[in-house]
Amino acid sequence: MTAVRQDAWSPDDDLILAEVTLRHIREGSTQLAAFEEVGERIGRTSAACGFRWNSCVRKRYEEAIQIAKQQRQKRNYLKKQAIVATPHVSSIAVYDAEERAFSANAVTTEEGLSVDSIIRFLRQFKTTYQDVSRQIKSFEKELKEKDDEIDRLREENERLSREVNNVQTDYRAVNDDYKTLIQIMDRARRLAVLTHEEEAKPRFKMDANGNLERIE
């Protein structure tokens, strides 16, 4: 039993899918048969191959598909001509001759038009795919750098926030100490004023005769 792959499709997988599917279209077979053949070759399910073809690969081969369909119509036409050939000639011989003529023409057509154009297109697609892959890697690298920068700025912001909280705490403590100092200084000032007033008041004492006399 072939292991079923679940990794990403590579350019070579897409190329095999395109080549086999175009061959089945050209030969008058079904796309389902093509997907089953591709699945056996690259280790994927036919459903996965069909989804890949319809969602991604098919749009890149519209011109090749039209050429393959034209070749299929010509093949069907030659088969019909062989069936209705004159009864004096063996239908098998007619078909064989027509088939050889078609094959020679098909080879010329495929080599001159479809195969060369498909090969050029696939090479161009491979180059484009490689360029896109490099751009994606560059974007991923740039995105990672931005993420790292965001993480660094986030850590810096948290550090500054902690410092601001510490400064606010220190400010409240200093402010409380300042208020306490002002209160102490105010009490000391009032106490000094009262002491001075007490000292400024005249003092008296009683003599032996019972008279009051001022003490300097």
Backbone as CSV, one residue per row, in Angstrom:
resi,resn,N_x,N_y,N_z,CA_x,CA_y,CA_z,C_x,C_y,C_z
1,MET,0.863,-1.209,0.000,0.000,0.000,0.000,0.888,1.244,0.000
2,THR,0.643,2.159,-0.936,1.456,3.372,-1.044,1.106,4.348,0.064
3,ALA,2.144,4.868,0.711,1.904,5.843,1.782,1.342,7.130,1.186
4,VAL,0.363,7.699,1.846,-0.284,8.920,1.377,0.469,10.122,1.924
5,ARG,0.951,10.951,1.021,1.696,12.143,1.443,0.727,13.254,1.819
6,GLN,1.167,14.062,2.777,0.366,15.216,3.194,1.206,16.479,3.235
7,ASP,2.410,16.415,2.620,3.261,17.598,2.607,2.842,18.522,1.474
8,ALA,3.532,19.658,1.367,3.180,20.647,0.351,3.550,20.139,-1.043
9,TRP,2.815,20.645,-2.039,3.071,20.259,-3.424,4.325,20.974,-3.906
10,SER,5.206,20.225,-4.568,6.433,20.792,-5.118,6.214,21.113,-6.591
11,PRO,7.088,21.908,-7.204,6.976,22.162,-8.655,7.036,20.881,-9.475
12,ASP,7.843,19.887,-9.039,7.909,18.620,-9.771,6.576,17.875,-9.700
13,ASP,5.906,17.913,-8.527,4.587,17.273,-8.415,3.591,17.920,-9.371
14,ASP,3.600,19.264,-9.413,2.688,19.975,-10.320,2.993,19.622,-11.778
15,LEU,4.280,19.489,-12.100,4.658,19.164,-13.475,4.162,17.773,-13.866
16,ILE,4.328,16.794,-12.968,3.837,15.439,-13.246,2.325,15.445,-13.411
17,LEU,1.636,16.171,-12.533,0.176,16.255,-12.612,-0.257,16.849,-13.942
18,ALA,0.435,17.904,-14.406,0.072,18.546,-15.668,0.342,17.625,-16.851
19,GLU,1.512,16.984,-16.861,1.866,16.127,-17.996,0.901,14.949,-18.123
20,VAL,0.615,14.278,-17.026,-0.254,13.093,-17.087,-1.679,13.490,-17.449
21,THR,-2.176,14.561,-16.863,-3.555,14.985,-17.143,-3.709,15.415,-18.593
22,LEU,-2.739,16.143,-19.131,-2.797,16.554,-20.541,-2.739,15.330,-21.463
23,ARG,-1.958,14.340,-21.093,-1.884,13.125,-21.918,-3.232,12.402,-21.922
24,HIS,-3.875,12.302,-20.776,-5.181,11.638,-20.717,-6.226,12.420,-21.505
25,ILE,-6.180,13.734,-21.439,-7.117,14.549,-22.230,-6.872,14.322,-23.716
26,ARG,-5.601,14.304,-24.109,-5.253,14.127,-25.522,-5.667,12.754,-26.036
27,GLU,-5.564,11.733,-25.173,-5.881,10.370,-25.596,-7.359,10.034,-25.415
28,GLY,-8.149,10.974,-24.936,-9.577,10.730,-24.790,-9.944,10.025,-23.506
29,SER,-9.035,9.940,-22.571,-9.316,9.310,-21.290,-9.981,10.327,-20.357
30,THR,-10.274,9.889,-19.146,-10.926,10.774,-18.178,-9.888,11.394,-17.243
31,GLN,-10.248,12.522,-16.687,-9.350,13.165,-15.732,-9.229,12.337,-14.456
32,LEU,-10.291,11.605,-14.114,-10.233,10.756,-12.926,-9.132,9.708,-13.067
33,ALA,-9.050,9.109,-14.277,-7.987,8.136,-14.524,-6.618,8.797,-14.411
34,ALA,-6.536,10.035,-14.899,-5.264,10.765,-14.797,-4.893,11.011,-13.346
35,PHE,-5.862,11.413,-12.547,-5.587,11.703,-11.138,-5.160,10.429,-10.391
36,GLU,-5.782,9.296,-10.764,-5.397,8.030,-10.122,-3.971,7.654,-10.486
37,GLU,-3.596,7.862,-11.759,-2.226,7.552,-12.178,-1.217,8.454,-11.477
38,VAL,-1.528,9.737,-11.405,-0.635,10.673,-10.725,-0.518,10.323,-9.250
39,GLY,-1.655,9.965,-8.642,-1.623,9.611,-7.227,-0.704,8.437,-6.938
40,GLU,-0.733,7.442,-7.837,0.151,6.286,-7.650,1.618,6.677,-7.824
41,ARG,1.885,7.631,-8.707,3.276,8.004,-8.988,3.882,8.852,-7.889
42,ILE,3.103,9.737,-7.315,3.680,10.672,-6.324,3.213,10.395,-4.896
43,GLY,2.410,9.327,-4.722,2.022,8.947,-3.370,0.962,9.825,-2.744
44,ARG,-0.013,10.242,-3.553,-1.129,11.051,-3.030,-2.446,10.424,-3.472
45,THR,-3.520,10.839,-2.842,-4.821,10.322,-3.231,-5.278,10.992,-4.518
46,SER,-6.153,10.286,-5.265,-6.684,10.870,-6.500,-7.504,12.119,-6.207
47,ALA,-8.165,12.123,-5.045,-8.954,13.307,-4.673,-8.043,14.509,-4.466
48,ALA,-6.897,14.286,-3.822,-5.955,15.382,-3.608,-5.405,15.894,-4.934
49,CYS,-5.130,14.954,-5.866,-4.641,15.357,-7.183,-5.701,16.158,-7.938
50,GLY,-6.964,15.699,-7.868,-8.038,16.426,-8.539,-8.231,17.813,-7.963
51,PHE,-8.174,17.921,-6.651,-8.328,19.241,-6.024,-7.193,20.168,-6.426
52,ARG,-5.960,19.624,-6.453,-4.804,20.445,-6.836,-4.931,20.908,-8.280
53,TRP,-5.387,20.023,-9.156,-5.529,20.371,-10.568,-6.575,21.466,-10.763
54,ASN,-7.736,21.292,-10.166,-8.831,22.241,-10.380,-8.595,23.571,-9.672
55,SER,-7.932,23.554,-8.529,-7.780,24.786,-7.757,-6.537,25.585,-8.115
56,CYS,-5.521,24.936,-8.687,-4.257,25.643,-8.863,-3.612,25.419,-10.232
57,VAL,-3.429,24.150,-10.603,-2.597,23.848,-11.771,-3.333,24.132,-13.075
58,ARG,-4.615,23.818,-13.132,-5.373,23.903,-14.388,-5.282,25.291,-15.017
59,LYS,-5.391,26.329,-14.234,-5.425,27.677,-14.773,-4.109,28.055,-15.466
60,ARG,-3.040,27.353,-15.123,-1.746,27.675,-15.727,-1.540,26.953,-17.066
61,TYR,-2.460,26.039,-17.403,-2.295,25.236,-18.614,-3.507,25.336,-19.541
62,GLU,-4.174,26.458,-19.545,-5.373,26.597,-20.372,-5.038,26.417,-21.855
63,GLU,-3.938,27.009,-22.295,-3.562,26.888,-23.708,-3.225,25.439,-24.053
64,ALA,-2.472,24.768,-23.190,-2.119,23.373,-23.440,-3.355,22.479,-23.427
65,ILE,-4.328,22.783,-22.569,-5.563,21.996,-22.512,-6.326,22.101,-23.830
66,GLN,-6.386,23.327,-24.375,-7.084,23.510,-25.649,-6.402,22.734,-26.766
67,ILE,-5.072,22.732,-26.772,-4.337,21.977,-27.796,-4.603,20.486,-27.645
68,ALA,-4.597,19.995,-26.391,-4.858,18.579,-26.144,-6.268,18.190,-26.593
69,LYS,-7.235,19.064,-26.360,-8.608,18.780,-26.784,-8.713,18.730,-28.306
70,GLN,-7.985,19.631,-28.984,-7.999,19.613,-30.446,-7.390,18.318,-30.977
71,GLN,-6.311,17.869,-30.354,-5.695,16.609,-30.760,-6.633,15.426,-30.500
72,ARG,-7.382,15.481,-29.395,-8.341,14.418,-29.104,-9.449,14.386,-30.153
73,GLN,-9.932,15.578,-30.550,-10.987,15.626,-31.572,-10.488,15.065,-32.903
74,LYS,-9.232,15.382,-33.217,-8.683,14.866,-34.473,-8.528,13.355,-34.408
75,ARG,-8.110,12.845,-33.260,-7.980,11.396,-33.085,-9.353,10.725,-33.235
76,ASN,-10.381,11.310,-32.610,-11.726,10.733,-32.717,-12.233,10.769,-34.160
77,TYR,-11.903,11.842,-34.846,-12.335,11.961,-36.243,-11.696,10.879,-37.101
78,LEU,-10.397,10.637,-36.872,-9.718,9.609,-37.646,-10.276,8.217,-37.348
79,LYS,-10.636,7.989,-36.079,-11.240,6.704,-35.737,-12.566,6.508,-36.458
80,LYS,-13.386,7.572,-36.514,-14.664,7.476,-37.210,-14.451,7.231,-38.704
81,GLN,-13.442,7.886,-39.277,-13.149,7.686,-40.687,-12.741,6.252,-40.962
82,ALA,-12.021,5.662,-40.000,-11.598,4.276,-40.186,-12.791,3.325,-40.138
83,ILE,-13.772,3.629,-39.308,-14.941,2.764,-39.158,-15.798,2.769,-40.408
84,VAL,-15.948,3.943,-41.043,-16.822,4.052,-42.227,-16.045,3.864,-43.524
85,ALA,-14.838,3.308,-43.453,-14.017,3.119,-44.667,-14.686,2.105,-45.607
86,THR,-14.273,2.110,-46.868,-14.848,1.209,-47.880,-14.735,-0.240,-47.457
87,PRO,-15.774,-1.066,-47.704,-15.751,-2.470,-47.280,-14.721,-3.311,-48.029
88,HIS,-14.207,-2.784,-49.162,-13.231,-3.555,-49.913,-11.853,-3.505,-49.260
89,VAL,-11.709,-2.654,-48.305,-10.426,-2.529,-47.627,-10.629,-2.903,-46.165
90,SER,-9.741,-3.633,-45.634,-9.857,-4.047,-44.240,-9.897,-2.827,-43.341
91,SER,-10.896,-2.807,-42.480,-11.019,-1.662,-41.574,-9.817,-1.565,-40.650
92,ILE,-9.247,-2.710,-40.302,-8.078,-2.708,-39.434,-6.901,-2.062,-40.148
93,ALA,-6.735,-2.395,-41.425,-5.632,-1.821,-42.189,-5.812,-0.323,-42.346
94,VAL,-7.067,0.098,-42.632,-7.335,1.523,-42.779,-7.032,2.255,-41.473
95,TYR,-7.545,1.688,-40.411,-7.312,2.330,-39.117,-5.814,2.427,-38.804
96,ASP,-5.103,1.312,-39.126,-3.676,1.302,-38.852,-2.960,2.362,-39.676
97,ALA,-3.329,2.484,-40.945,-2.691,3.493,-41.801,-3.025,4.892,-41.321
98,GLU,-4.322,5.107,-41.028,-4.728,6.430,-40.564,-4.073,6.758,-39.223
99,GLU,-3.957,5.734,-38.388,-3.360,5.947,-37.079,-1.893,6.339,-37.216
100,ARG,-1.191,5.667,-38.167,0.213,6.014,-38.384,0.335,7.434,-38.918
101,ALA,-0.568,7.782,-39.829,-0.537,9.142,-40.366,-0.829,10.159,-39.274
102,PHE,-1.823,9.829,-38.459,-2.152,10.739,-37.359,-0.997,10.852,-36.367
103,SER,-0.365,9.666,-36.087,0.722,9.670,-35.120,1.869,10.531,-35.606
104,ALA,2.199,10.414,-36.883,3.277,11.239,-37.430,2.920,12.705,-37.341
105,ASN,1.662,12.999,-37.709,1.224,14.400,-37.628,1.160,14.889,-36.198
106,ALA,0.716,13.988,-35.306,0.599,14.367,-33.904,1.962,14.644,-33.298
107,VAL,2.938,13.776,-33.671,4.286,14.001,-33.146,4.810,15.349,-33.601
108,THR,4.592,15.635,-34.911,5.029,16.936,-35.421,4.322,18.066,-34.710
109,THR,2.997,17.887,-34.521,2.233,18.942,-33.861,2.664,19.124,-32.422
110,GLU,2.811,17.994,-31.714,3.174,18.069,-30.308,4.556,18.671,-30.133
111,GLU,5.516,18.169,-30.996,6.872,18.678,-30.859,6.967,20.124,-31.310
112,GLY,6.212,20.475,-32.351,6.317,21.826,-32.887,5.509,22.833,-32.107
113,LEU,4.412,22.381,-31.509,3.529,23.346,-30.848,3.412,23.091,-29.355
114,SER,2.743,22.014,-29.008,2.356,21.843,-27.617,3.509,21.484,-26.707
115,VAL,4.322,20.487,-27.080,5.363,20.027,-26.172,6.388,21.121,-25.917
116,ASP,6.871,21.728,-27.008,7.866,22.794,-26.834,7.300,23.961,-26.040
117,SER,6.051,24.333,-26.381,5.460,25.467,-25.669,5.218,25.122,-24.208
118,ILE,4.816,23.863,-23.959,4.602,23.437,-22.573,5.915,23.433,-21.820
119,ILE,6.973,22.901,-22.461,8.279,22.865,-21.795,8.760,24.274,-21.485
120,ARG,8.614,25.175,-22.472,9.026,26.568,-22.217,8.208,27.178,-21.099
121,PHE,6.907,26.889,-21.145,6.048,27.440,-20.098,6.425,26.892,-18.727
122,LEU,6.684,25.574,-18.673,7.035,24.970,-17.387,8.359,25.498,-16.867
123,ARG,9.308,25.699,-17.765,10.586,26.266,-17.327,10.396,27.684,-16.801
124,GLN,9.586,28.438,-17.553,9.309,29.796,-17.101,8.572,29.790,-15.765
125,PHE,7.635,28.837,-15.638,6.909,28.738,-14.371,7.844,28.355,-13.235
126,LYS,8.773,27.434,-13.500,9.726,27.030,-12.464,10.572,28.209,-12.019
127,THR,11.023,29.019,-13.011,11.805,30.216,-12.663,10.967,31.190,-11.851
128,THR,9.715,31.385,-12.292,8.826,32.288,-11.560,8.564,31.768,-10.153
129,TYR,8.361,30.446,-10.050,8.115,29.841,-8.739,9.309,30.040,-7.813
130,GLN,10.510,29.874,-8.359,11.715,30.078,-7.547,11.835,31.526,-7.098
131,ASP,11.513,32.458,-8.015,11.556,33.881,-7.644,10.543,34.172,-6.543
132,VAL,9.350,33.623,-6.702,8.311,33.833,-5.681,8.740,33.221,-4.355
133,SER,9.371,32.045,-4.422,9.831,31.401,-3.187,10.864,32.254,-2.480
134,ARG,11.775,32.834,-3.259,12.783,33.715,-2.649,12.123,34.937,-2.033
135,GLN,11.142,35.494,-2.724,10.445,36.654,-2.177,9.711,36.291,-0.892
136,ILE,9.088,35.110,-0.885,8.376,34.676,0.323,9.346,34.511,1.481
137,LYS,10.510,33.898,1.215,11.507,33.743,2.270,11.988,35.095,2.767
138,SER,12.161,36.038,1.822,12.587,37.379,2.224,11.519,38.049,3.095
139,PHE,10.241,37.886,2.702,9.150,38.457,3.489,9.077,37.805,4.870
140,GLU,9.280,36.481,4.906,9.240,35.784,6.191,10.374,36.265,7.102
141,LYS,11.552,36.481,6.522,12.677,36.980,7.304,12.377,38.387,7.826
142,GLU,11.839,39.230,6.947,11.503,40.591,7.361,10.416,40.582,8.439
143,LEU,9.434,39.692,8.282,8.362,39.594,9.270,8.911,39.143,10.620
144,LYS,9.848,38.193,10.607,10.454,37.728,11.847,11.228,38.859,12.523
145,GLU,11.941,39.651,11.709,12.671,40.782,12.278,11.708,41.781,12.909
146,LYS,10.564,42.015,12.251,9.573,42.940,12.810,8.997,42.386,14.113
147,ASP,8.743,41.075,14.120,8.225,40.459,15.345,9.237,40.585,16.483
148,ASP,10.510,40.364,16.166,11.549,40.512,17.191,11.617,41.949,17.691
149,GLU,11.481,42.898,16.764,11.507,44.302,17.159,10.314,44.646,18.047
150,ILE,9.147,44.096,17.711,7.952,44.329,18.528,8.142,43.750,19.926
151,ASP,8.716,42.536,19.993,8.977,41.928,21.308,9.958,42.780,22.112
152,ARG,10.987,43.297,21.447,11.954,44.133,22.147,11.309,45.414,22.671
153,LEU,10.491,46.052,21.828,9.813,47.277,22.249,8.811,46.999,23.366
154,ARG,8.166,45.831,23.323,7.223,45.478,24.374,7.961,45.323,25.712
155,GLU,9.103,44.659,25.676,9.895,44.507,26.901,10.389,45.861,27.404
156,GLU,10.803,46.723,26.473,11.260,48.060,26.865,10.130,48.866,27.489
157,ASN,8.936,48.729,26.919,7.780,49.436,27.467,7.451,48.942,28.878
158,GLU,7.521,47.628,29.079,7.257,47.085,30.416,8.305,47.567,31.419
159,ARG,9.564,47.636,30.987,10.624,48.105,31.886,10.394,49.565,32.266
160,LEU,10.056,50.390,31.272,9.804,51.804,31.560,8.581,51.980,32.458
161,SER,7.578,51.138,32.255,6.388,51.221,33.103,6.738,50.910,34.557
162,ARG,7.592,49.886,34.738,8.015,49.580,36.107,8.808,50.733,36.712
163,GLU,9.667,51.355,35.916,10.443,52.483,36.425,9.528,53.654,36.792
164,VAL,8.518,53.908,35.962,7.576,55.000,36.261,6.831,54.703,37.562
165,ASN,6.415,53.463,37.750,5.725,53.099,38.992,6.633,53.288,40.207
166,ASN,7.909,52.911,40.035,8.851,53.087,41.143,9.069,54.563,41.453
167,VAL,9.178,55.382,40.405,9.359,56.821,40.609,8.142,57.427,41.293
168,GLN,6.955,56.995,40.881,5.743,57.505,41.517,5.694,57.122,42.997
169,THR,6.103,55.881,43.284,6.136,55.440,44.689,7.131,56.264,45.484
170,ASP,8.323,56.475,44.921,9.333,57.283,45.604,8.845,58.714,45.798
171,TYR,8.151,59.255,44.780,7.652,60.618,44.893,6.643,60.741,46.036
172,ARG,5.743,59.756,46.131,4.761,59.808,47.218,5.455,59.736,48.590
173,ALA,6.488,58.893,48.675,7.212,58.784,49.954,7.910,60.095,50.293
174,VAL,8.583,60.690,49.296,9.274,61.980,49.530,8.270,63.066,49.878
175,ASN,7.124,63.056,49.219,6.100,64.071,49.495,5.573,63.932,50.925
176,ASP,5.364,62.692,51.352,4.916,62.479,52.733,5.971,62.949,53.736
177,ASP,7.238,62.634,53.436,8.314,63.087,54.335,8.395,64.604,54.374
178,TYR,8.180,65.227,53.226,8.230,66.691,53.175,7.103,67.298,54.009
179,LYS,5.899,66.741,53.903,4.776,67.251,54.686,5.047,67.078,56.187
180,THR,5.605,65.931,56.547,5.929,65.705,57.962,6.961,66.714,58.447
181,LEU,7.972,66.984,57.622,9.000,67.967,57.993,8.399,69.354,58.165
182,ILE,7.490,69.724,57.270,6.838,71.044,57.381,6.050,71.133,58.683
183,GLN,5.353,70.045,59.015,4.595,70.053,60.268,5.518,70.192,61.478
184,ILE,6.633,69.484,61.485,7.585,69.577,62.591,8.150,70.992,62.704
185,MET,8.507,71.566,61.569,9.058,72.934,61.566,8.014,73.933,62.050
186,ASP,6.748,73.715,61.668,5.695,74.621,62.094,5.488,74.543,63.609
187,ARG,5.500,73.306,64.158,5.370,73.159,65.614,6.562,73.781,66.333
188,ALA,7.732,73.604,65.764,8.926,74.192,66.394,8.852,75.709,66.371
189,ARG,8.338,76.267,65.292,8.219,77.731,65.215,7.236,78.240,66.240
190,ARG,6.066,77.542,66.348,5.079,77.978,67.326,5.626,77.848,68.748
191,LEU,6.336,76.780,68.985,6.925,76.582,70.308,7.942,77.673,70.633
192,ALA,8.732,78.052,69.648,9.721,79.112,69.860,9.037,80.438,70.158
193,VAL,7.923,80.715,69.461,7.186,81.968,69.692,6.619,81.983,71.102
194,LEU,6.034,80.864,71.532,5.454,80.809,72.875,6.540,80.962,73.946
195,THR,7.666,80.356,73.730,8.774,80.467,74.696,9.257,81.904,74.800
196,HIS,9.326,82.583,73.682,9.764,83.967,73.680,8.749,84.855,74.393
197,GLU,7.468,84.580,74.150,6.435,85.374,74.817,6.476,85.154,76.322
198,GLU,6.716,83.909,76.719,6.787,83.631,78.153,7.969,84.362,78.788
199,GLU,9.065,84.361,78.063,10.243,85.033,78.599,10.044,86.552,78.644
200,ALA,9.225,87.085,77.722,9.034,88.538,77.675,8.067,89.046,78.760
201,LYS,7.262,88.179,79.359,6.307,88.617,80.387,7.070,89.031,81.671
202,PRO,6.629,90.100,82.354,7.289,90.510,83.618,6.985,89.519,84.742
203,ARG,7.956,89.279,85.595,7.791,88.351,86.712,7.939,89.126,88.038
204,PHE,7.144,88.718,88.995,7.119,89.417,90.292,7.343,88.426,91.429
205,LYS,7.837,89.003,92.561,7.951,88.176,93.768,7.528,89.017,94.972
206,MET,7.136,88.388,96.030,6.651,89.093,97.232,7.809,89.227,98.220
207,ASP,7.939,90.468,98.764,9.009,90.684,99.746,8.513,90.329,101.152
208,ALA,9.341,90.592,102.136,9.004,90.233,103.515,7.825,91.018,104.056
209,ASN,7.596,92.190,103.498,6.466,92.995,103.969,5.184,92.698,103.256
210,GLY,5.218,91.761,102.340,4.019,91.409,101.624,3.800,92.234,100.377
211,ASN,4.817,92.987,99.974,4.690,93.800,98.753,5.289,93.032,97.575
212,LEU,4.736,93.271,96.373,5.245,92.617,95.149,6.309,93.493,94.532
213,GLU,7.361,92.889,94.139,8.394,93.629,93.444,8.761,92.870,92.137
214,ARG,9.067,93.616,91.078,9.326,93.031,89.744,10.727,92.436,89.714
215,ILE,10.765,91.290,89.094,12.085,90.631,88.940,12.565,90.899,87.533
216,GLU,13.723,91.459,87.407,14.350,91.727,86.103,15.024,90.486,85.578
